[in-house]
C-alpha cells in the first residue's frame, strides 16, 4: 500500500485554451496553486514483477491579483480531476 500528495505553487501566464482558440491572453499572469493526491496497491507476483492499481485526483485554482478583471475572476477555479491507473512492473 502506498500514497502521497503534492501542493503545487506557481505562476500562470497564458491558459492553454486561450492559445488553442486563438483569443489571446485573456487572463493576465496570476499566482496558481493546486493540490494532488494518490493512493495505490502494489501486488508482488514474484521477486521481479508486480501489478498495481492506483487512483488519485486534485484541483488547480488561481489567486487572482487583479480583482477588476472579470474574466480572470470568473476563471479563478480552473478545474478538478480524478484518475485511475492500472499496470504491471518488472524489476531487476
Secondary structure, 3 states (H helix, E strand, C coil): CEEEEEEEEEEECCCHHHHHHCCCCCCCCEEEEEEEEEEEEEEEEECCEEEEEEEEEEEEEEECCCCCCHHHHHCCEEEEEEEEEEEEEECC
